């Protein structure tokens, strides 16, 4: 008979045994190539997607593409992601923190999707995301669902960054507050069984960097083309976003720290 052991770490399906909890293992390390671009937007539009525990601190959508490789929890494998996030302040009963709240994260591998959703409340869903293409002083990628492209991302006119700029960026990114919002639906009735604001600490380090100009193009999809998440794509596509600002690409590493994450109070 299967028995629950509260000293172990469990993932679905739980019936095959839990993993040993290792306090000394505080993080997962990845190699990455990352593109970030900030898109100004009307604050009142972005506030429609932010839970009541959070307050918008700046009216823009941060779009991030990451090509992650040498992922240690995937035995050196890799995956790609595209994230849409907003800058917020968590206003709890006992603490206040500034950070970024992802609204949706598309990933092209289910392993990091399941862990990030269940453990840290990250809003992860699946999409086909191309590796970054590099041609004629520009880089580009796209995301699609069942063969239907819904997002095209491009960076061009790339200029290498100075070491002083990279040093300043690395100092700022030594401690990143990424928030999650873990929601478990009720069974057989409306509503949520669990709703928790989560802190998911991260770090990034840039060895190389480039600035440039960015392009983000949406293609709306129908329910037939993307049954589960067409409404997410179409609502983001309808946001009154302005031209991308502070477009930047880095090559370096990331450190994800789910074991030092916690439920916020």
Secondary structure, DSSP 8 states (H G I E B T S, - for coil): -----TTEE--SSGGG--EE--TT---EEEEEEEEEEEEE--HHHHHTTS-TTEEEEEEEEEEEEEEEEEEGGGTTEEEEEEEEEEEEEEE-SS-EEEEEEEEEEEES-HHHHHHHHHHH---EEE-EE---EEETTEEEEEEEETTEEEEEEEEEEEEE--HHHHHHHHHHTTSEEEEEEEEEE-SSSSSEEEEEEEEEEEEEEEEEEEEEEEEEEE----TTTSTTTHHHHHHHHTS----EEEEEEEEEEEEE-GGG-EE--
